[in-house]
Amino acid sequence: MNCPPLDDVVQSALQVILETSGQAPLDELAIRLGVSQRTLQRRVKHATALTPKQHVRIARFFAAALGMLDPGHRISRIAIAGGYADQPHFHHEVAALTGLTPRELAQRVRQTTHLLD
């Protein structure tokens, strides 16, 4: 199935979300792109089947998981660097997305071959 190309607003929004690891506030992102938050939400969801907030959640989680590649990582530091309010919030998010604890996720991340280039 061929997907149509993303419109400029959607493409720019997703790029910023990715580049900032989900740290860009969506209200500021909408202003920067010259659309309302509702328009941004509607266009991103229509194009990708996910809301901007879901893309942010995934980007934050992915950045945190990459932080676990360092065997000397500390879960609390990864949580704060990832924009999570605290370690319990991060723990809940990891469990909700993966069914694992952060420690179990860290073990799996380090055991997986990553092609990041």
DAWO-V160848 format. One line per field, one symbol per residue. ss: DSSP state (2 for helix, 1 for strand, 0 for the rest). phi: phi as a letter, one per 30 degrees, with the letter a starting at -180 (. if undefined). A space follows every 50 residues. Layout:
ss: ???
phi: ???
//
This chain:
ss: 00000002222222222220000002222222200022222222222200 02222222222222222000000022222220000022222222222200 02222222222000000
phi: .ccddddeddddddddeddchicddddddddecibddddeeddddddbib deddddeddddddddddddddcdbedddddddiddaddddeddddddbic dedddeddddccdcccd
//
